Amino acid sequence: MSLVMVELPFHLEDKIFEIQFDTKDNVSKIISYFPFSESEQSDVLSVLNKESFDGFHSIFIDKITEEEWNNTKDQIKNKFKDELFDIDKIS
């Protein structure tokens, strides 16, 4: 089963910065802004149809609540988007 076609629920997809795939189009790494909770990891494993997955990574190490995420996500996403665009301007 090609996991490129697997869609994560929005509440998880919204927290993901990047998903990387291996040469067989299987998910090899999921980079979230903040670490996923155990229940979120379990939800991802369910969608991926796997019992375990060692490709969970996050940009920040702080654990935040759902409320904190909802209050700051737009600011965080815009900051990353703006910084990535600024990288292109440097060269």
Beta strands, then each sheet from edge to edge (+ up, - down):
strand 1: 16-21
strand 2: 27-32
strand 3: 56-58
sheet 1: 1+ 2- 3-
end
